[in-house]
Amino acid sequence: MKDEMDRREFIKLSIATGALLAAGDLTKTGDAMAKDTIKITEVDKLTIWVLADNFYDTNRKESKITKRYRVVPGKSIHAQHGLSYYVETAVNGKTSACMFDYGLDPLGVINNIELLGLDIGKTGAFSLSHGHYDHFVGAIGILKQYRSRITAGTPFFVGEEVFNRRYSLRPGRTEYDDLGQLSKEDLEGLGVKVVEVKKPTQIIPGAYFTGNIDKVTDYEKVAPNYLIKRGEKQEKDDFRGEQAVCFNVKGRGIVLLSGCAHVGIVNTVRHAQKVSGVDKMHAVMGGFHLINVKQEIIEKTVADIKAMKPEYIVPTHCTGFEAMVSFNREMPNEFILNTTGTRYTFGA
């Protein structure tokens, strides 16, 4: 009973904190960058499970930080064109959990949750990187599946424009595909509380939305084939509200977890460094959205990430084969090929 009360109090505090941060009440840690910097809580241990990604291989070797799911007869991890993570942070002996993105196929994600033995009832927050269907469609099905175990009022963190309708012009097509639209009312009808943020915001202890990401590189351009509906108009989507999650692992540095990084993975990492006030990179993980871009853009991206000297680089989902190969070639000691169902452990 006490644990449940503590958890409910944390949820109330999270919502209040998110509202303050979204309003710009940030903890000042410096002069020139004070308005953009927060005091980021260190985590003693960070664990990330990949619940959905485009690739699975049961025979892939382990690395120092991975534990991969091995199939047995009748039980298999499901891969899909989508991305979903389950995250646990340990801060001062207390463990907290959240979900970040939900994949395209909820049945596949639920299958993987069950095989990995995760308890969604322990989730203190839900969060979404951006409003594309391969990240949000699974949310409704997952919330329905575990509704009886999820505390009413659990915050569901989103960025700006996540509920707008979106469109995509795919290679070889002449007409835009309708990518659908997530409904705030549908989410809140399942008992969660939607919290929209624009500024850096803590979602669970030690896990932070980056806030709207600054575009500082001269080569990371949002692909022109994406549209968003604003009012009655369809306009070029600049992904102004896309969010990543960052963590500061004690003694190791920042772990950056991205959804798709439509505004550029280098922009995303640099923004995380700025808002956290921590330059040291421990790991860069997630979708880098380098699929179908020119090789020169891939090379510039790899060079900039390499210069940041992360100990691990884990591209997923929309990174693309050519970029994967380039990262593996240029950063062979840091590169990890992700497989769906893998558990990553950073820190103690």
C-alpha contacts under 8 A as a table, 3 or more apart, distances in Angstrom:
res1	aa1	res2	aa2	distance
1	M	4	E	5.13
1	M	5	M	6.25
2	K	5	M	5.07
2	K	6	D	6.12
3	D	6	D	5.06
3	D	7	R	6.16
4	E	7	R	5.05
4	E	8	R	6.22
5	M	8	R	5.10
5	M	9	E	6.17
6	D	9	E	5.15
6	D	10	F	6.24
7	R	10	F	5.05
7	R	11	I	6.28
7	R	124	G	7.30
8	R	11	I	5.04
8	R	12	K	6.32
8	R	151	T	7.59
9	E	12	K	5.13
9	E	13	L	6.17
10	F	13	L	4.93
10	F	14	S	5.96
10	F	124	G	7.97
11	I	14	S	4.99
11	I	15	I	6.35
11	I	124	G	6.58
11	I	125	A	7.69
11	I	153	G	7.57
11	I	154	T	6.09
11	I	155	P	6.90
12	K	15	I	5.35
12	K	16	A	6.35
13	L	16	A	5.08
13	L	17	T	5.92
14	S	17	T	5.03
14	S	18	G	5.91
14	S	155	P	7.53
14	S	202	Q	7.37
14	S	203	I	6.49
14	S	204	I	7.13
15	I	18	G	5.08
15	I	19	A	6.21
15	I	155	P	6.49
15	I	195	V	7.18
16	A	19	A	5.19
16	A	20	L	6.33
17	T	20	L	5.13
17	T	21	L	6.12
17	T	201	T	7.65
17	T	202	Q	7.49
18	G	21	L	5.17
18	G	22	A	5.91
18	G	195	V	7.24
18	G	197	V	7.12
18	G	201	T	5.69
18	G	202	Q	6.78
18	G	203	I	7.43
19	A	22	A	5.09
19	A	23	A	6.17
19	A	195	V	7.63
19	A	197	V	7.65
20	L	23	A	5.11
20	L	24	G	6.49
20	L	25	D	5.34
20	L	26	L	7.76
21	L	24	G	5.00
21	L	25	D	5.00
21	L	26	L	5.68
21	L	197	V	7.81
21	L	199	K	6.15
21	L	200	P	6.74
21	L	201	T	5.81
22	A	25	D	7.40
22	A	196	E	7.70
22	A	197	V	4.98
22	A	198	K	5.68
22	A	199	K	5.08
22	A	200	P	7.44
22	A	201	T	7.07
23	A	199	K	7.66
24	G	35	K	7.93
24	G	199	K	6.66
26	L	35	K	6.85
26	L	36	D	7.75
26	L	37	T	7.19
26	L	38	I	5.88
27	T	34	A	7.82
27	T	37	T	7.16
27	T	38	I	5.09
27	T	39	K	5.90
28	K	31	D	7.89
28	K	34	A	4.90
28	K	35	K	6.76
28	K	37	T	6.54
28	K	38	I	6.39
28	K	39	K	7.34
29	T	33	M	7.91
29	T	34	A	5.66
29	T	37	T	6.54
29	T	38	I	6.75
29	T	39	K	6.60
30	G	33	M	5.89
30	G	34	A	4.73
30	G	37	T	7.73
31	D	34	A	5.02
32	A	35	K	7.94
33	M	36	D	5.44
33	M	37	T	6.02
33	M	274	K	7.88
34	A	37	T	5.28
34	A	38	I	7.82
36	D	274	K	7.32
36	D	275	V	5.54
37	T	274	K	6.54
37	T	275	V	4.09
37	T	276	S	5.83
37	T	277	G	6.41
38	I	200	P	7.25
38	I	275	V	5.86
38	I	276	S	5.74
38	I	277	G	7.53
39	K	276	S	6.60
39	K	277	G	7.87
40	I	206	G	6.93
40	I	208	Y	7.94
40	I	247	F	7.86
40	I	248	N	7.01
40	I	276	S	5.79
41	T	205	P	7.15
41	T	206	G	5.06
41	T	248	N	6.91
42	E	91	V	7.14
42	E	206	G	6.00
42	E	247	F	7.29
42	E	248	N	4.98
42	E	249	V	5.59
42	E	250	K	5.41
43	V	46	L	6.65
43	V	89	T	6.30
43	V	90	A	5.73
43	V	91	V	4.98
43	V	92	N	7.89
43	V	206	G	5.57
43	V	247	F	7.17
43	V	248	N	6.13
43	V	249	V	4.95
43	V	250	K	5.75
44	D	89	T	7.62
44	D	90	A	5.53
44	D	91	V	5.59
44	D	92	N	7.16
44	D	249	V	6.13
44	D	250	K	5.53
44	D	347	G	6.01
44	D	348	A	6.15
45	K	89	T	5.94
45	K	90	A	5.07
45	K	91	V	7.36
45	K	249	V	6.72
45	K	250	K	7.86
45	K	345	T	7.26
45	K	346	F	5.82
45	K	347	G	4.59
45	K	348	A	5.34
46	L	87	V	7.45
46	L	88	E	5.92
46	L	89	T	4.78
46	L	90	A	6.46
46	L	249	V	7.12
46	L	345	T	5.81
46	L	346	F	5.03
46	L	347	G	6.34
47	T	87	V	5.77
47	T	88	E	5.12
47	T	89	T	6.51
47	T	343	R	6.88
47	T	344	Y	5.54
47	T	345	T	4.55
47	T	346	F	6.33
48	I	85	Y	6.64
48	I	86	Y	5.83
48	I	87	V	4.60
48	I	88	E	6.52
48	I	343	R	5.65
48	I	344	Y	5.06
48	I	345	T	6.61
49	W	85	Y	5.62
49	W	86	Y	5.13
49	W	87	V	6.40
49	W	341	G	6.42
49	W	342	T	5.78
49	W	343	R	4.35
49	W	344	Y	6.29
50	V	53	D	7.02
50	V	83	L	7.73
50	V	84	S	6.10
50	V	85	Y	4.75
50	V	86	Y	6.66
50	V	339	T	7.87
50	V	340	T	5.59
50	V	341	G	5.18
50	V	342	T	5.61
50	V	343	R	6.57
51	L	83	L	7.24
51	L	84	S	5.06
51	L	85	Y	5.29
51	L	86	Y	6.83
51	L	109	V	5.82
51	L	112	N	6.02
51	L	113	I	6.73
51	L	340	T	6.17
51	L	341	G	5.52
51	L	342	T	7.96
52	A	78	H	7.54
52	A	79	A	6.01
52	A	80	Q	6.43
52	A	81	H	7.97
52	A	82	G	5.95
52	A	83	L	4.65
52	A	84	S	4.74
52	A	85	Y	7.06
52	A	102	Y	7.51
52	A	103	G	5.85
52	A	108	G	7.80
52	A	109	V	6.15
52	A	112	N	7.96
52	A	340	T	5.71
52	A	341	G	7.28
53	D	56	Y	7.79
53	D	79	A	5.64
53	D	80	Q	5.78
53	D	81	H	6.36
53	D	82	G	5.45
53	D	83	L	4.89
53	D	84	S	7.05
53	D	103	G	7.79
53	D	316	T	6.74
53	D	317	H	5.50
53	D	339	T	7.25
53	D	340	T	5.35
54	N	79	A	5.39
54	N	80	Q	4.87
54	N	81	H	4.94
54	N	82	G	6.41
54	N	83	L	7.69
54	N	316	T	7.57
54	N	317	H	5.42
54	N	340	T	7.41
55	F	79	A	5.60
55	F	80	Q	7.28
55	F	317	H	7.94
55	F	338	N	7.47
55	F	339	T	5.53
55	F	340	T	6.05
56	Y	77	I	7.47
56	Y	78	H	7.56
56	Y	79	A	5.88
56	Y	338	N	7.95
56	Y	339	T	4.58
56	Y	340	T	5.12
56	Y	341	G	7.86
57	D	60	R	5.74
57	D	339	T	6.01
57	D	340	T	7.89
58	T	68	R	7.54
58	T	69	Y	6.78
58	T	70	R	5.12
58	T	71	V	6.17
59	N	70	R	7.38
60	R	68	R	7.81
60	R	339	T	7.83
62	E	65	I	7.87
62	E	66	T	5.72
62	E	67	K	6.33
62	E	68	R	6.74
63	S	66	T	5.29
63	S	67	K	7.81
63	S	336	I	7.65
65	I	344	Y	5.41
65	I	345	T	5.23
65	I	346	F	6.64
66	T	342	T	6.45
66	T	343	R	5.55
66	T	344	Y	4.71
66	T	345	T	6.57
67	K	342	T	5.68
67	K	343	R	5.05
67	K	344	Y	6.60
68	R	339	T	7.46
68	R	341	G	6.36
68	R	342	T	4.38
68	R	343	R	6.29
69	Y	77	I	7.58
69	Y	116	L	7.64
69	Y	341	G	5.64
69	Y	342	T	6.08
71	V	75	K	5.93
71	V	76	S	5.10
71	V	77	I	7.02
72	V	75	K	5.48
72	V	76	S	6.89
73	P	76	S	7.81
75	K	115	L	7.71
77	I	108	G	7.89
77	I	111	N	7.23
77	I	112	N	5.61
77	I	115	L	7.46
77	I	340	T	7.02
77	I	341	G	6.49
78	H	108	G	5.40
78	H	109	V	7.37
78	H	111	N	7.32
78	H	112	N	6.65
78	H	340	T	7.43
79	A	108	G	7.37
79	A	340	T	6.09
80	Q	103	G	7.62
80	Q	104	L	7.23
80	Q	105	D	7.33
80	Q	108	G	7.72
81	H	103	G	7.43
81	H	104	L	6.74
81	H	134	D	6.52
81	H	317	H	7.13
82	G	102	Y	7.68
82	G	103	G	4.28
82	G	104	L	5.27
82	G	105	D	7.88
82	G	134	D	4.47
82	G	135	H	5.90
82	G	317	H	6.67
83	L	101	D	6.26
83	L	102	Y	6.32
83	L	103	G	4.64
83	L	104	L	7.68
83	L	134	D	6.74
83	L	135	H	5.78
83	L	259	G	7.15
83	L	317	H	6.49
84	S	99	M	7.55
84	S	100	F	6.03
84	S	101	D	4.52
84	S	102	Y	4.53
84	S	103	G	5.23
84	S	109	V	7.74
84	S	135	H	6.94
85	Y	99	M	5.77
85	Y	100	F	5.16
85	Y	101	D	6.26
85	Y	102	Y	7.33
86	Y	97	A	7.31
86	Y	98	C	6.03
86	Y	99	M	4.61
86	Y	100	F	6.42
87	V	97	A	5.47
87	V	98	C	5.33
87	V	99	M	6.10
87	V	100	F	7.59
88	E	95	T	6.55
88	E	96	S	5.51
88	E	97	A	4.34
88	E	98	C	6.66
89	T	95	T	5.55
89	T	96	S	5.36
89	T	97	A	6.43
89	T	204	I	8.00
89	T	205	P	7.01
89	T	206	G	6.48
89	T	207	A	7.38
90	A	93	G	6.05
90	A	94	K	5.41
90	A	95	T	4.40
90	A	96	S	6.56
90	A	206	G	7.98
91	V	94	K	5.33
91	V	95	T	6.52
91	V	205	P	6.92
91	V	206	G	7.03
96	S	122	K	7.73
96	S	123	T	7.32
96	S	124	G	6.56
96	S	204	I	6.48
96	S	205	P	6.75
97	A	122	K	6.46
97	A	123	T	4.84
97	A	124	G	5.59
97	A	125	A	7.05
97	A	204	I	7.01
98	C	123	T	4.94
98	C	124	G	5.65
98	C	125	A	4.79
98	C	126	F	5.49
98	C	127	S	7.42
98	C	203	I	7.94
98	C	204	I	6.99
99	M	102	Y	7.78
99	M	123	T	7.04
99	M	125	A	6.71
99	M	126	F	4.88
99	M	127	S	6.02
100	F	126	F	6.28
100	F	127	S	4.81
100	F	128	L	5.50
100	F	129	S	7.12
101	D	127	S	6.40
101	D	128	L	4.86
101	D	129	S	6.37
101	D	135	H	5.10
101	D	136	F	6.24
101	D	139	A	7.55
101	D	259	G	7.38
102	Y	106	P	7.28
102	Y	109	V	7.31
102	Y	128	L	7.86
102	Y	134	D	7.69
102	Y	135	H	5.20
102	Y	136	F	5.48
102	Y	137	V	6.75
102	Y	138	G	4.73
102	Y	139	A	5.24
102	Y	142	I	7.85
103	G	106	P	6.82
103	G	109	V	6.97
103	G	133	Y	7.74
103	G	134	D	5.05
103	G	135	H	4.56
103	G	136	F	6.27
103	G	137	V	6.42
103	G	138	G	5.24
103	G	139	A	7.75
104	L	133	Y	6.24
104	L	134	D	4.30
104	L	135	H	6.14
104	L	136	F	6.86
104	L	137	V	5.10
104	L	138	G	5.32
105	D	108	G	5.47
105	D	109	V	6.57
105	D	137	V	6.94
105	D	138	G	5.49
106	P	109	V	5.05
106	P	110	I	5.96
106	P	137	V	7.26
106	P	138	G	4.15
106	P	139	A	7.15
106	P	141	G	5.49
106	P	142	I	6.09
107	L	110	I	5.10
107	L	111	N	6.02
107	L	138	G	7.94
107	L	141	G	7.67
108	G	111	N	5.07
108	G	112	N	6.31
109	V	112	N	5.07
109	V	113	I	6.14
109	V	138	G	7.45
109	V	142	I	7.92
110	I	113	I	4.95
110	I	114	E	6.22
110	I	142	I	6.71
111	N	114	E	5.33
111	N	115	L	6.27
112	N	115	L	5.05
112	N	116	L	6.04
112	N	341	G	6.75
113	I	116	L	5.25
113	I	117	G	6.22
113	I	118	L	5.55
113	I	119	D	7.91
114	E	117	G	5.09
114	E	118	L	6.36
115	L	118	L	7.99
116	L	341	G	7.28
119	D	122	K	5.82
119	D	123	T	7.70
120	I	123	T	5.32
120	I	146	Y	6.72
120	I	149	R	7.24
120	I	150	I	7.12
121	G	146	Y	6.99
121	G	149	R	4.51
121	G	150	I	4.81
121	G	151	T	7.43
122	K	150	I	7.42
123	T	126	F	7.26
123	T	150	I	7.21
124	G	154	T	6.36
124	G	155	P	7.57
124	G	204	I	6.75
125	A	154	T	5.81
125	A	155	P	5.19
125	A	156	F	5.97
125	A	157	F	7.46
125	A	203	I	6.42
125	A	204	I	6.63
126	F	154	T	7.53
126	F	155	P	6.25
126	F	156	F	4.49
126	F	157	F	6.14
127	S	156	F	5.28
127	S	157	F	4.46
127	S	158	V	5.92
127	S	203	I	7.93
128	L	131	G	7.82
128	L	135	H	7.34
128	L	136	F	7.06
128	L	156	F	7.77
128	L	157	F	6.44
128	L	158	V	5.34
128	L	159	G	7.60
128	L	243	Q	7.50
129	S	135	H	7.51
129	S	158	V	6.84
129	S	159	G	7.11
129	S	242	E	5.48
129	S	243	Q	4.67
129	S	244	A	6.12
129	S	258	S	7.58
129	S	259	G	5.51
129	S	260	C	7.79
130	H	135	H	7.25
130	H	136	F	7.84
130	H	158	V	7.40
130	H	159	G	6.87
130	H	162	V	5.47
130	H	239	F	7.76
130	H	241	G	7.08
130	H	242	E	4.97
130	H	243	Q	6.70
130	H	259	G	7.63
131	G	135	H	7.18
131	G	136	F	6.56
131	G	161	E	7.47
131	G	162	V	4.46
131	G	163	F	6.32
131	G	164	N	7.18
131	G	165	R	7.95
131	G	166	R	7.60
131	G	181	Q	7.19
131	G	182	L	6.99
132	H	135	H	5.70
132	H	136	F	6.36
132	H	166	R	7.27
132	H	179	L	6.65
132	H	180	G	7.76
132	H	181	Q	7.89
133	Y	136	F	5.09
133	Y	137	V	5.20
133	Y	179	L	6.12
133	Y	180	G	6.60
133	Y	181	Q	7.51
133	Y	182	L	8.00
134	D	137	V	6.34
134	D	138	G	7.99
135	H	138	G	7.19
135	H	259	G	7.88
136	F	139	A	5.50
136	F	182	L	6.93
137	V	140	I	6.68
137	V	141	G	7.85
137	V	182	L	7.49
138	G	141	G	5.52
138	G	142	I	6.11
139	A	142	I	5.21
139	A	143	L	6.07
140	I	143	L	5.24
140	I	144	K	6.14
140	I	186	D	7.55
140	I	187	L	6.71
140	I	190	L	7.99
141	G	144	K	5.10
141	G	145	Q	6.07
142	I	145	Q	5.06
142	I	146	Y	6.29
143	L	146	Y	5.40
143	L	147	R	5.36
143	L	190	L	6.66
144	K	147	R	5.11
144	K	190	L	6.83
146	Y	149	R	5.45
146	Y	150	I	6.38
147	R	150	I	5.21
147	R	190	L	6.97
147	R	191	G	7.62
148	S	151	T	7.96
150	I	154	T	7.33
151	T	154	T	5.80
151	T	191	G	7.85
152	A	191	G	5.02
152	A	192	V	6.03
153	G	191	G	5.85
153	G	192	V	4.74
153	G	193	K	5.11
154	T	191	G	7.41
154	T	192	V	4.92
154	T	193	K	5.89
155	P	192	V	5.75
155	P	193	K	4.68
155	P	194	V	5.85
155	P	195	V	6.36
156	F	192	V	6.14
156	F	193	K	5.63
156	F	194	V	4.64
156	F	195	V	5.86
157	F	194	V	5.96
157	F	195	V	4.82
157	F	196	E	5.91
157	F	197	V	7.20
157	F	203	I	7.25
158	V	162	V	6.56
158	V	194	V	7.18
158	V	195	V	6.22
158	V	196	E	4.92
158	V	197	V	6.35
158	V	243	Q	7.74
159	G	162	V	5.96
159	G	196	E	5.40
159	G	197	V	5.24
159	G	198	K	6.09
159	G	211	G	7.51
159	G	212	N	7.58
159	G	241	G	4.73
159	G	242	E	5.99
159	G	243	Q	6.21
160	E	196	E	6.53
160	E	197	V	6.72
160	E	198	K	6.42
160	E	240	R	6.97
160	E	241	G	4.19
160	E	242	E	7.29
161	E	164	N	5.38
161	E	240	R	7.91
161	E	241	G	6.19
162	V	182	L	7.49
162	V	241	G	7.20
162	V	242	E	7.98
163	F	181	Q	6.07
163	F	182	L	5.28
163	F	183	S	6.18
163	F	184	K	6.81
164	N	181	Q	6.16
164	N	182	L	7.56
164	N	228	I	6.68
164	N	229	K	6.08
164	N	230	R	7.04
165	R	178	D	7.93
165	R	179	L	7.13
165	R	180	G	5.81
165	R	181	Q	4.73
165	R	182	L	7.84
165	R	228	I	5.90
165	R	229	K	5.38
166	R	178	D	6.40
166	R	179	L	5.35
166	R	180	G	6.32
166	R	181	Q	6.92
166	R	226	Y	7.37
166	R	227	L	5.67
166	R	228	I	4.41
166	R	229	K	6.19
167	Y	176	Y	5.93
167	Y	177	D	5.44
167	Y	178	D	4.68
167	Y	179	L	5.14
167	Y	180	G	7.72
167	Y	226	Y	5.80
167	Y	227	L	4.96
167	Y	228	I	6.26
168	S	176	Y	5.17
168	S	177	D	5.21
168	S	178	D	6.77
168	S	179	L	6.84
168	S	225	N	5.69
168	S	226	Y	4.70
168	S	227	L	6.31
169	L	173	R	6.39
169	L	174	T	7.06
169	L	175	E	6.32
169	L	176	Y	4.45
169	L	177	D	6.19
169	L	225	N	5.02
169	L	226	Y	6.59
170	R	173	R	5.53
170	R	176	Y	7.32
170	R	177	D	7.68
170	R	225	N	7.29
173	R	176	Y	7.53
183	S	186	D	5.20
183	S	187	L	6.50
184	K	187	L	5.19
184	K	188	E	6.23
184	K	194	V	7.10
185	E	188	E	5.21
185	E	189	G	5.87
186	D	189	G	5.00
186	D	190	L	6.69
187	L	190	L	5.42
187	L	191	G	7.21
187	L	192	V	6.42
187	L	193	K	7.87
187	L	194	V	7.55
188	E	191	G	5.22
188	E	192	V	5.00
188	E	193	K	5.72
188	E	194	V	6.70
189	G	192	V	7.45
197	V	200	P	7.71
197	V	201	T	7.21
197	V	211	G	6.78
198	K	211	G	4.85
198	K	212	N	5.37
198	K	241	G	6.85
199	K	209	F	7.92
199	K	210	T	7.02
199	K	211	G	4.07
199	K	212	N	6.32
200	P	208	Y	6.56
200	P	209	F	5.41
200	P	210	T	4.70
200	P	211	G	4.19
200	P	212	N	7.77
200	P	275	V	7.10
201	T	208	Y	5.33
201	T	209	F	5.13
201	T	210	T	6.91
201	T	211	G	6.81
202	Q	205	P	6.69
202	Q	206	G	7.01
202	Q	207	A	5.71
202	Q	208	Y	4.25
202	Q	209	F	6.27
203	I	207	A	5.82
203	I	208	Y	5.70
203	I	209	F	6.83
204	I	207	A	5.37
204	I	208	Y	7.39
206	G	247	F	5.92
206	G	248	N	7.16
207	A	245	V	6.48
207	A	246	C	5.99
207	A	247	F	5.31
208	Y	245	V	5.31
208	Y	246	C	5.35
208	Y	247	F	6.59
209	F	243	Q	6.08
209	F	244	A	5.78
209	F	245	V	4.69
209	F	246	C	6.64
210	T	213	I	6.91
210	T	243	Q	5.96
210	T	244	A	5.62
210	T	245	V	5.94
210	T	246	C	6.73
210	T	271	H	7.26
210	T	272	A	6.01
210	T	275	V	7.23
211	G	241	G	7.57
211	G	243	Q	6.14
211	G	244	A	7.88
212	N	240	R	6.15
212	N	241	G	5.29
212	N	242	E	6.52
212	N	243	Q	6.54
213	I	240	R	7.20
213	I	241	G	7.64
213	I	242	E	7.37
213	I	243	Q	7.37
213	I	263	V	7.61
213	I	267	N	7.10
213	I	268	T	6.19
213	I	271	H	6.02
214	D	267	N	6.60
214	D	268	T	7.64
214	D	271	H	6.24
215	K	220	E	7.98
215	K	263	V	6.86
215	K	264	G	7.95
215	K	267	N	5.68
216	V	267	N	6.09
217	T	220	E	5.95
217	T	266	V	7.54
217	T	267	N	6.43
218	D	221	K	7.74
219	Y	297	I	6.83
220	E	263	V	6.63
220	E	264	G	5.25
220	E	266	V	7.99
220	E	267	N	7.70
220	E	297	I	7.59
221	K	263	V	6.65
221	K	264	G	7.23
222	V	237	D	7.94
222	V	238	D	6.34
222	V	239	F	7.89
222	V	262	H	5.98
222	V	263	V	5.64
222	V	264	G	7.65
223	A	226	Y	6.60
223	A	262	H	7.75
224	P	227	L	7.99
224	P	236	K	6.85
224	P	237	D	7.92
225	N	236	K	7.91
226	Y	236	K	6.12
226	Y	237	D	5.55
227	L	234	Q	6.15
227	L	235	E	5.39
227	L	236	K	4.56
227	L	237	D	4.79
228	I	234	Q	5.50
228	I	235	E	5.40
228	I	236	K	6.16
228	I	237	D	5.11
229	K	232	E	6.67
229	K	233	K	5.56
229	K	234	Q	4.41
229	K	235	E	6.24
230	R	233	K	5.39
230	R	234	Q	6.26
230	R	235	E	6.95
238	D	263	V	7.58
239	F	242	E	5.47
239	F	262	H	6.74
239	F	263	V	6.77
242	E	261	A	7.59
242	E	262	H	7.77
243	Q	258	S	7.48
243	Q	259	G	7.51
244	A	256	L	7.23
244	A	257	L	5.85
244	A	258	S	4.59
244	A	259	G	6.29
244	A	261	A	7.71
244	A	268	T	7.35
245	V	256	L	6.08
245	V	257	L	5.13
245	V	258	S	6.41
246	C	254	I	6.62
246	C	255	V	5.69
246	C	256	L	4.59
246	C	257	L	6.06
246	C	272	A	6.54
247	F	254	I	5.47
247	F	255	V	5.19
247	F	256	L	6.64
248	N	252	R	7.57
248	N	253	G	5.23
248	N	254	I	4.48
248	N	255	V	6.38
248	N	278	V	7.88
249	V	252	R	5.42
249	V	253	G	5.28
249	V	254	I	6.19
249	V	255	V	7.09
249	V	282	H	7.86
249	V	346	F	7.17
249	V	347	G	6.17
250	K	253	G	6.63
250	K	347	G	6.91
252	R	280	K	7.43
252	R	281	M	7.53
252	R	282	H	5.69
252	R	347	G	7.33
253	G	278	V	7.00
253	G	279	D	7.56
253	G	280	K	4.93
253	G	281	M	5.14
253	G	282	H	5.00
254	I	273	Q	7.64
254	I	278	V	6.96
254	I	279	D	7.61
254	I	280	K	6.23
254	I	281	M	4.73
254	I	282	H	5.24
254	I	283	A	6.67
255	V	281	M	6.51
255	V	282	H	5.46
255	V	283	A	4.65
255	V	284	V	5.94
255	V	285	M	7.53
256	L	269	V	6.71
256	L	272	A	7.34
256	L	283	A	6.30
256	L	284	V	4.95
256	L	285	M	6.00
257	L	284	V	6.49
257	L	285	M	5.00
257	L	286	G	5.46
258	S	261	A	6.07
258	S	265	I	7.88
258	S	268	T	7.97
258	S	285	M	6.36
258	S	286	G	4.61
258	S	287	G	5.86
258	S	288	F	7.45
259	G	286	G	5.86
259	G	287	G	5.33
259	G	288	F	7.88
260	C	286	G	7.04
260	C	287	G	4.34
260	C	288	F	5.59
260	C	289	H	5.54
260	C	317	H	7.73
260	C	318	C	6.45
261	A	264	G	5.08
261	A	265	I	5.23
261	A	268	T	6.75
261	A	287	G	6.28
261	A	288	F	5.28
261	A	289	H	5.95
262	H	265	I	7.68
262	H	288	F	7.44
262	H	289	H	5.94
263	V	267	N	6.76
263	V	268	T	7.28
264	G	267	N	5.20
264	G	268	T	6.17
264	G	288	F	6.89
264	G	289	H	7.33
265	I	268	T	4.85
265	I	269	V	6.11
265	I	288	F	5.41
265	I	289	H	7.80
265	I	301	T	7.76
266	V	269	V	5.18
266	V	270	R	6.08
266	V	301	T	6.64
266	V	304	D	6.92
266	V	305	I	6.61
267	N	270	R	5.24
267	N	271	H	6.04
268	T	271	H	5.16
268	T	272	A	6.29
269	V	272	A	5.07
269	V	273	Q	6.25
269	V	284	V	7.73
270	R	273	Q	5.03
270	R	274	K	6.17
271	H	274	K	4.99
271	H	275	V	6.17
272	A	275	V	5.37
272	A	276	S	5.96
273	Q	276	S	5.35
273	Q	277	G	5.68
273	Q	278	V	5.21
273	Q	279	D	5.24
273	Q	280	K	7.95
274	K	277	G	5.22
274	K	278	V	7.10
274	K	279	D	7.75
280	K	308	M	7.67
280	K	309	K	7.98
280	K	310	P	7.60
281	M	284	V	7.49
281	M	308	M	6.70
281	M	309	K	6.67
281	M	310	P	4.74
281	M	311	E	7.17
282	H	310	P	4.94
282	H	311	E	5.14
282	H	312	Y	6.43
283	A	310	P	5.32
283	A	311	E	5.81
283	A	312	Y	4.56
283	A	313	I	5.72
283	A	314	V	7.58
284	V	310	P	6.90
284	V	312	Y	6.48
284	V	313	I	5.03
284	V	314	V	6.19
284	V	315	P	7.77
285	M	313	I	5.99
285	M	314	V	4.49
285	M	315	P	5.61
285	M	316	T	7.23
286	G	314	V	6.43
286	G	315	P	5.23
286	G	316	T	4.94
286	G	317	H	7.17
287	G	315	P	5.87
287	G	316	T	4.73
287	G	317	H	5.15
287	G	318	C	5.14
287	G	319	T	5.36
288	F	315	P	6.53
288	F	316	T	7.22
288	F	317	H	7.92
288	F	318	C	6.18
288	F	319	T	4.62
289	H	318	C	4.75
289	H	319	T	4.67
289	H	320	G	7.18
290	L	293	V	5.62
290	L	298	I	6.70
290	L	318	C	6.68
290	L	319	T	4.76
290	L	320	G	5.74
290	L	323	A	6.36
291	I	318	C	5.99
291	I	319	T	5.41
291	I	320	G	4.08
291	I	321	F	7.20
291	I	322	E	7.50
291	I	323	A	7.30
292	N	320	G	7.21
293	V	297	I	6.67
293	V	298	I	7.19
294	K	297	I	5.49
294	K	298	I	6.72
295	Q	298	I	4.99
295	Q	299	E	6.16
295	Q	322	E	7.92
296	E	299	E	5.03
296	E	300	K	6.23
297	I	300	K	5.17
297	I	301	T	6.12
298	I	301	T	5.10
298	I	302	V	6.09
298	I	323	A	5.92
298	I	326	S	7.53
299	E	302	V	5.17
299	E	303	A	6.07
299	E	326	S	7.38
300	K	303	A	5.12
300	K	304	D	6.18
301	T	304	D	5.24
301	T	305	I	6.17
302	V	305	I	5.20
302	V	306	K	5.92
302	V	326	S	7.18
302	V	327	F	6.17
302	V	330	E	7.52
303	A	306	K	5.09
303	A	307	A	6.17
304	D	307	A	5.11
304	D	308	M	6.64
305	I	308	M	5.24
305	I	309	K	7.05
305	I	310	P	7.59
306	K	309	K	5.33
306	K	310	P	7.10
306	K	330	E	7.90
306	K	331	M	7.06
310	P	313	I	6.80
310	P	334	E	7.36
311	E	334	E	5.58
312	Y	334	E	4.41
312	Y	335	F	6.01
312	Y	336	I	7.10
313	I	327	F	7.99
313	I	334	E	5.52
313	I	335	F	4.86
313	I	336	I	6.22
314	V	335	F	6.11
314	V	336	I	5.17
314	V	337	L	6.38
314	V	338	N	6.41
315	P	319	T	6.06
315	P	324	M	6.81
315	P	336	I	7.71
315	P	337	L	7.21
315	P	338	N	7.12
316	T	319	T	5.81
316	T	338	N	6.45
317	H	320	G	7.40
319	T	323	A	6.24
319	T	324	M	6.74
320	G	323	A	5.53
320	G	324	M	6.23
321	F	324	M	5.03
321	F	325	V	6.23
322	E	325	V	5.18
322	E	326	S	6.31
323	A	326	S	4.96
323	A	327	F	6.17
324	M	327	F	5.27
324	M	328	N	6.15
325	V	328	N	5.10
325	V	329	R	6.07
326	S	329	R	5.07
326	S	330	E	6.04
327	F	330	E	5.25
327	F	331	M	5.48
327	F	332	P	7.31
327	F	335	F	6.64
328	N	331	M	5.34
328	N	332	P	4.86
328	N	335	F	5.51
328	N	336	I	7.98
329	R	332	P	5.69
331	M	334	E	5.41
331	M	335	F	5.80
332	P	335	F	5.31
338	N	342	T	7.11
339	T	342	T	5.86
